[in-house]
Amino acid sequence: MADDTTTDSDDTAPDADGETNAVAGNIQATYTETAGERRLSFEREGQTAVVAQNSEGYAMLRVRQTADGDELERYYGFDMALDHAAELLGVDPNGLPVPEAAADMGM
């Protein structure tokens, strides 16, 4: 899914906060790792969507509207989680930029 995406900027190396970013059009993607989760956050025109997985990387993916928001749905596959995130943002799933560090999320 994200393989077809053309980004305006290449993935960046993790910054001082440990974040990796990618941009496609007006969609900003940020990948971060916390003590308990791996998070891929998308922002577009003030709307947000987050795909989260536990830090061990083997649990189902959770989709939320914000990093700390309530879980909306769980998915085994990364593609399905990206579809839901794209729906929340009102964009085509193929338009979501996915930083390389997040490409292995899902089961």
Backbone as CSV, one residue per row, in Angstrom:
resi,resn,N_x,N_y,N_z,CA_x,CA_y,CA_z,C_x,C_y,C_z
1,MET,0.830,-1.182,0.000,0.000,0.000,0.000,0.873,1.243,0.000
2,ALA,1.664,1.443,1.012,2.481,2.636,1.110,3.635,2.603,0.118
3,ASP,3.923,1.450,-0.498,5.008,1.336,-1.448,4.797,2.217,-2.665
4,ASP,3.552,2.512,-3.022,3.241,3.314,-4.185,3.295,4.810,-3.899
5,THR,3.526,5.184,-2.663,3.479,6.576,-2.258,4.734,7.311,-2.697
6,THR,4.553,8.487,-3.254,5.658,9.369,-3.568,5.679,10.429,-2.493
7,THR,6.815,10.559,-1.831,6.901,11.540,-0.754,7.597,12.794,-1.241
8,ASP,7.224,13.918,-0.651,7.860,15.181,-0.965,9.260,15.236,-0.377
9,SER,9.476,14.504,0.688,10.801,14.436,1.295,11.070,13.008,1.714
10,ASP,12.318,12.622,1.612,12.679,11.274,2.013,12.559,11.136,3.519
11,ASP,12.531,9.869,3.972,12.558,9.633,5.412,13.788,10.325,5.969
12,THR,13.628,10.851,7.135,14.768,11.452,7.806,15.254,10.493,8.863
13,ALA,16.502,10.621,9.223,17.019,9.841,10.337,16.296,10.311,11.583
14,PRO,16.201,9.452,12.596,15.525,9.891,13.821,16.129,11.189,14.335
15,ASP,15.266,12.118,14.729,15.753,13.379,15.272,16.090,13.214,16.748
16,ALA,16.362,14.310,17.416,16.761,14.265,18.827,15.696,13.629,19.708
17,ASP,14.428,13.699,19.299,13.340,13.105,20.073,13.087,11.648,19.683
18,GLY,13.884,11.107,18.748,13.692,9.739,18.305,12.578,9.596,17.278
19,GLU,12.154,10.695,16.674,11.084,10.661,15.686,11.660,10.525,14.282
20,THR,10.919,9.837,13.431,11.235,9.763,12.012,10.020,10.306,11.275
21,ASN,10.249,11.154,10.279,9.149,11.826,9.600,9.157,11.547,8.108
22,ALA,7.988,11.657,7.508,7.831,11.593,6.059,6.660,12.499,5.697
23,VAL,6.697,13.040,4.483,5.645,13.941,4.023,5.235,13.523,2.624
24,ALA,3.926,13.539,2.366,3.384,13.345,1.019,2.263,14.353,0.844
25,GLY,2.439,15.272,-0.074,1.430,16.317,-0.267,1.234,17.095,1.018
26,ASN,-0.005,17.111,1.506,-0.296,17.846,2.737,-0.445,16.918,3.943
27,ILE,0.126,15.720,3.853,0.044,14.754,4.952,1.428,14.586,5.572
28,GLN,1.513,14.829,6.866,2.755,14.657,7.630,2.645,13.365,8.432
29,ALA,3.635,12.500,8.331,3.675,11.265,9.123,4.857,11.338,10.079
30,THR,4.615,10.918,11.317,5.666,10.896,12.334,5.656,9.542,13.018
31,TYR,6.798,8.874,13.018,6.942,7.587,13.696,7.753,7.803,14.966
32,THR,7.216,7.335,16.104,7.921,7.437,17.379,7.808,6.121,18.131
33,GLU,8.754,5.915,19.019,8.706,4.771,19.916,8.713,5.301,21.340
34,THR,7.722,4.868,22.126,7.642,5.239,23.528,8.054,4.022,24.345
35,ALA,7.960,4.117,25.650,8.309,2.985,26.508,7.392,1.793,26.259
36,GLY,6.162,2.032,25.826,5.224,0.928,25.653,4.677,0.725,24.259
37,GLU,4.902,1.701,23.346,4.276,1.619,22.027,5.182,2.112,20.917
38,ARG,4.881,1.587,19.736,5.379,2.152,18.484,4.186,2.906,17.905
39,ARG,4.369,4.169,17.511,3.260,4.985,17.021,3.590,5.600,15.671
40,LEU,2.646,5.466,14.764,2.725,6.140,13.475,1.566,7.120,13.436
41,SER,1.886,8.394,13.521,0.868,9.451,13.586,0.823,10.194,12.262
42,PHE,-0.390,10.453,11.807,-0.608,11.214,10.585,-1.346,12.496,10.930
43,GLU,-0.993,13.584,10.234,-1.680,14.861,10.423,-1.939,15.450,9.047
44,ARG,-3.183,15.906,8.867,-3.585,16.555,7.614,-4.620,17.621,7.934
45,GLU,-4.282,18.847,7.654,-5.215,19.968,7.816,-5.911,19.965,9.174
46,GLY,-5.150,19.718,10.229,-5.685,19.742,11.586,-6.322,18.444,12.038
47,GLN,-6.494,17.487,11.142,-7.037,16.176,11.508,-5.883,15.230,11.774
48,THR,-6.078,14.315,12.729,-5.032,13.358,13.041,-5.577,11.937,13.069
49,ALA,-4.679,10.992,12.858,-4.969,9.563,12.973,-3.677,8.889,13.421
50,VAL,-3.804,7.909,14.306,-2.631,7.241,14.853,-2.812,5.731,14.738
51,VAL,-1.757,5.059,14.268,-1.699,3.605,14.260,-0.656,3.237,15.311
52,ALA,-1.052,2.422,16.287,-0.148,2.088,17.397,-0.035,0.578,17.560
53,GLN,1.136,0.152,18.015,1.410,-1.257,18.285,2.275,-1.308,19.538
54,ASN,2.153,-2.394,20.308,2.979,-2.451,21.507,4.457,-2.469,21.104
55,SER,5.319,-2.089,22.017,6.730,-1.923,21.685,7.426,-3.235,21.340
56,GLU,6.855,-4.366,21.745,7.432,-5.652,21.374,7.133,-5.975,19.913
57,GLY,6.121,-5.323,19.341,5.843,-5.439,17.927,5.075,-6.658,17.485
58,TYR,4.419,-7.363,18.382,3.698,-8.559,17.948,2.200,-8.496,18.177
59,ALA,1.690,-7.459,18.756,0.251,-7.355,19.035,-0.478,-6.707,17.863
60,MET,-1.784,-6.773,17.924,-2.612,-6.135,16.895,-2.367,-4.634,16.891
61,LEU,-2.614,-4.032,15.745,-2.494,-2.592,15.601,-3.776,-1.924,16.069
62,ARG,-3.636,-0.816,16.760,-4.782,-0.054,17.239,-4.833,1.259,16.462
63,VAL,-6.027,1.639,16.054,-6.211,2.915,15.364,-6.954,3.845,16.313
64,ARG,-6.413,5.058,16.456,-6.999,6.089,17.306,-6.970,7.410,16.547
65,GLN,-7.749,8.367,17.015,-7.701,9.689,16.389,-6.538,10.513,16.907
66,THR,-6.087,10.254,18.124,-4.928,10.943,18.691,-4.051,9.915,19.394
67,ALA,-2.826,10.298,19.708,-1.882,9.374,20.331,-2.423,8.773,21.622
68,ASP,-3.103,9.571,22.423,-3.628,9.100,23.705,-5.141,8.908,23.696
69,GLY,-5.736,8.957,22.515,-7.185,8.836,22.398,-7.673,7.416,22.578
70,ASP,-8.987,7.280,22.590,-9.609,5.970,22.713,-9.392,5.168,21.435
71,GLU,-9.225,3.882,21.618,-9.066,2.971,20.498,-10.366,2.918,19.696
72,LEU,-10.257,3.060,18.389,-11.424,2.991,17.519,-11.609,1.576,16.962
73,GLU,-10.486,0.920,16.653,-10.538,-0.408,16.047,-9.166,-1.064,16.156
74,ARG,-9.147,-2.412,16.068,-7.896,-3.178,16.049,-7.802,-3.970,14.751
75,TYR,-6.584,-4.096,14.266,-6.337,-4.822,13.023,-5.087,-5.677,13.161
76,TYR,-5.089,-6.824,12.465,-3.880,-7.646,12.372,-2.943,-7.070,11.318
77,GLY,-3.512,-6.620,10.210,-2.695,-6.166,9.091,-2.468,-4.674,9.063
78,PHE,-1.265,-4.303,8.685,-0.882,-2.903,8.574,-1.725,-2.201,7.503
79,ASP,-1.964,-2.877,6.381,-2.749,-2.269,5.307,-4.147,-1.878,5.772
80,MET,-4.779,-2.751,6.547,-6.130,-2.449,7.047,-6.101,-1.260,8.012
81,ALA,-5.088,-1.201,8.864,-4.961,-0.071,9.788,-4.731,1.225,9.017
82,LEU,-3.910,1.165,7.961,-3.679,2.359,7.142,-4.952,2.782,6.416
83,ASP,-5.750,1.816,5.960,-7.030,2.140,5.328,-7.913,2.950,6.282
84,HIS,-7.981,2.506,7.538,-8.808,3.193,8.528,-8.248,4.587,8.817
85,ALA,-6.929,4.694,8.963,-6.311,5.995,9.213,-6.602,6.952,8.055
86,ALA,-6.496,6.444,6.832,-6.780,7.277,5.660,-8.235,7.733,5.648
87,GLU,-9.138,6.838,6.038,-10.559,7.196,6.107,-10.780,8.333,7.108
88,LEU,-10.103,8.265,8.255,-10.236,9.326,9.260,-9.746,10.674,8.729
89,LEU,-8.731,10.628,7.863,-8.166,11.857,7.308,-8.848,12.295,6.014
90,GLY,-9.679,11.428,5.447,-10.355,11.755,4.203,-9.441,11.726,2.997
91,VAL,-8.490,10.777,2.983,-7.549,10.663,1.863,-7.498,9.221,1.369
92,ASP,-6.881,9.039,0.210,-6.643,7.716,-0.342,-5.538,7.041,0.480
93,PRO,-5.719,5.783,0.859,-4.679,5.097,1.646,-3.317,5.077,0.964
94,ASN,-3.301,5.054,-0.375,-2.032,5.060,-1.097,-1.302,6.385,-0.979
95,GLY,-1.974,7.413,-0.494,-1.362,8.719,-0.324,-0.697,8.927,1.024
96,LEU,-0.818,7.938,1.919,-0.209,8.080,3.247,1.293,7.807,3.179
97,PRO,2.107,8.748,3.631,3.544,8.501,3.684,3.864,7.627,4.897
98,VAL,4.694,6.627,4.726,5.072,5.748,5.832,6.596,5.768,5.961
99,PRO,7.117,6.345,7.050,8.566,6.328,7.247,9.076,4.883,7.277
100,GLU,10.264,4.677,6.761,10.843,3.337,6.683,10.843,2.608,8.029
101,ALA,11.065,3.335,9.115,11.113,2.725,10.444,9.782,2.092,10.838
102,ALA,8.678,2.513,10.220,7.346,2.007,10.555,6.871,0.930,9.593
103,ALA,7.626,0.650,8.550,7.180,-0.249,7.482,6.924,-1.680,7.954
104,ASP,7.483,-2.083,9.087,7.310,-3.460,9.551,6.223,-3.606,10.611
105,MET,5.397,-2.600,10.790,4.318,-2.701,11.772,3.281,-3.702,11.277
106,GLY,2.601,-4.353,12.182,1.577,-5.340,11.834,2.100,-6.740,12.038
107,MET,1.192,-7.698,11.851,1.578,-9.094,12.100,1.899,-9.815,10.814
